[in-house]
Amino acid sequence: MPNKNTEEAIAELVALLPMFMRTLLEESTVKTAANLSTSEEKTLMYIHKHEGRSMGEYSKKVGLARGSFTAVADSLEQKKLVKRVSGPDDRRKCALVLTEEGKKIAREIDARFKQQIAARLAQLGEEDLNNLKNALEIIAQIMEKLNDQ
């Protein structure tokens, strides 16, 4: 079992992750023909990666209250980028899926996002890149373990 000092050190490092992301994405703007808000882009990308989940799950994952998330989902639906489908187990629960246009826009955002990150990372040397890759792979593995629990 980890000791309190280890847990506190990890907590401090985790707190740096949002700052790392802001630094990595500094001056980053991904504009699409759909002219989406940041919340709409986040939602579209999360649906793209995890299609068919419930609205409640999406609202938690993109960090929006249910009411705010419903407004974002409504907007994406009006723009014909997502559609609501009844859940297989409970028809009262809606899942969100991308339309063909939504998939196209999501792929466009994803490609531009990756290009911008690659451009920022090009400033690093090979050793730093390898260290960052290894650290992020470990974070992804631990995140998977925590999500499975």
C-alpha positions as CSV (number, residue, x, y, z in Angstrom):
1,M,0.0,0.0,0.0
2,P,1.5,3.4,-1.0
3,N,2.4,5.8,1.8
4,K,0.9,9.2,2.3
5,N,3.9,11.0,0.9
6,T,3.8,9.0,-2.3
7,E,0.1,9.7,-2.7
8,E,0.6,13.4,-2.1
9,A,3.4,13.5,-4.6
10,I,1.2,11.8,-7.2
11,A,-1.6,14.2,-6.4
12,E,0.7,17.2,-7.0
13,L,1.8,15.7,-10.3
14,V,-1.7,14.9,-11.4
15,A,-2.6,18.6,-10.7
16,L,0.1,19.5,-13.3
17,L,-1.6,17.5,-16.1
18,P,-4.2,20.3,-17.0
19,M,-1.3,22.8,-17.1
20,F,0.7,20.4,-19.3
21,M,-2.3,20.1,-21.7
22,R,-2.8,23.9,-21.8
23,T,1.0,24.3,-22.6
24,L,0.8,21.6,-25.3
25,L,-2.3,23.2,-26.9
26,E,-1.2,26.8,-26.5
27,E,-2.3,28.9,-29.5
28,S,-4.3,25.9,-30.6
29,T,-7.5,26.6,-32.5
30,V,-9.2,23.9,-34.5
31,K,-11.9,25.7,-36.6
32,T,-14.2,23.6,-38.7
33,A,-16.9,24.4,-41.2
34,A,-19.4,23.5,-38.5
35,N,-18.2,26.4,-36.3
36,L,-18.4,24.4,-33.0
37,S,-18.0,25.7,-29.5
38,T,-15.3,24.2,-27.3
39,S,-17.9,22.1,-25.4
40,E,-19.4,20.9,-28.7
41,E,-15.9,19.9,-30.0
42,K,-15.1,18.0,-26.7
43,T,-18.5,16.3,-26.8
44,L,-18.2,15.4,-30.5
45,M,-14.7,14.0,-30.0
46,Y,-15.7,12.0,-26.9
47,I,-18.6,10.5,-28.8
48,H,-16.3,9.7,-31.7
49,K,-14.0,7.7,-29.4
50,H,-16.8,6.2,-27.3
51,E,-19.9,6.1,-29.5
52,G,-23.3,4.8,-28.2
53,R,-23.0,5.6,-24.5
54,S,-25.6,7.4,-22.4
55,M,-26.0,11.1,-22.2
56,G,-25.3,10.9,-18.4
57,E,-22.0,9.2,-19.1
58,Y,-21.0,11.8,-21.7
59,S,-21.9,14.7,-19.5
60,K,-19.5,13.3,-16.7
61,K,-16.7,12.6,-19.2
62,V,-16.7,16.1,-20.8
63,G,-17.2,17.8,-17.5
64,L,-20.6,19.4,-18.0
65,A,-23.6,19.4,-15.7
66,R,-26.5,17.4,-17.2
67,G,-28.5,20.5,-18.1
68,S,-25.5,22.1,-19.9
69,F,-24.7,18.9,-21.6
70,T,-28.3,18.5,-22.8
71,A,-28.0,21.9,-24.4
72,V,-24.7,20.9,-26.2
73,A,-26.3,17.6,-27.3
74,D,-29.4,19.5,-28.6
75,S,-27.1,21.9,-30.5
76,L,-25.1,19.0,-32.1
77,E,-28.3,17.3,-33.0
78,Q,-29.7,20.5,-34.6
79,K,-26.4,20.8,-36.6
80,K,-27.1,17.1,-37.7
81,L,-23.8,15.9,-36.3
82,V,-25.3,13.5,-33.7
83,K,-28.5,11.7,-33.2
84,R,-30.2,10.2,-30.2
85,V,-31.1,6.6,-30.2
86,S,-33.0,4.6,-27.6
87,G,-31.0,2.3,-25.4
88,P,-31.4,-1.4,-26.1
89,D,-32.1,-2.2,-22.4
90,D,-34.2,0.9,-21.5
91,R,-36.0,2.9,-24.2
92,R,-36.2,5.9,-21.8
93,K,-32.4,6.2,-21.9
94,C,-30.9,7.8,-24.9
95,A,-27.5,7.1,-26.4
96,L,-25.7,9.4,-28.8
97,V,-24.2,8.4,-32.1
98,L,-22.5,10.4,-34.8
99,T,-24.1,11.0,-38.1
100,E,-22.0,10.7,-41.3
101,E,-21.4,14.4,-41.2
102,G,-20.5,14.2,-37.5
103,K,-18.0,11.5,-38.2
104,K,-16.4,13.6,-40.9
105,I,-16.1,16.6,-38.7
106,A,-14.8,14.5,-35.8
107,R,-12.1,13.0,-38.1
108,E,-11.2,16.6,-39.2
109,I,-10.9,17.9,-35.6
110,D,-8.9,14.8,-34.6
111,A,-6.4,15.2,-37.5
112,R,-5.9,18.9,-36.9
113,F,-5.6,18.3,-33.1
114,K,-2.9,15.7,-33.7
115,Q,-1.1,18.0,-36.2
116,Q,-1.0,20.8,-33.7
117,I,0.3,18.6,-30.9
118,A,3.0,17.1,-33.3
119,A,4.1,20.7,-34.2
120,R,4.5,21.6,-30.5
121,L,6.3,18.3,-29.7
122,A,8.7,18.8,-32.6
123,Q,10.5,21.3,-30.4
124,L,11.6,18.4,-28.1
125,G,14.6,16.1,-28.5
126,E,14.3,12.4,-29.0
127,E,15.0,11.5,-25.4
128,D,12.3,13.9,-24.1
129,L,9.9,12.5,-26.7
130,N,10.6,8.9,-25.6
131,N,10.2,9.8,-21.9
132,L,6.9,11.6,-22.6
133,K,5.6,8.7,-24.7
134,N,6.5,6.2,-21.9
135,A,5.0,8.3,-19.2
136,L,1.8,8.8,-21.2
137,E,1.5,5.0,-21.9
138,I,1.8,4.3,-18.2
139,I,-0.9,6.9,-17.4
140,A,-3.2,5.3,-20.0
141,Q,-2.7,1.9,-18.5
142,I,-3.4,3.1,-15.0
143,M,-6.4,5.1,-16.2
144,E,-7.8,1.8,-17.8
145,K,-7.2,0.0,-14.5
146,L,-9.0,2.7,-12.5
147,N,-11.9,2.8,-15.0
148,D,-12.3,-1.0,-14.7
149,Q,-12.7,-0.8,-10.9
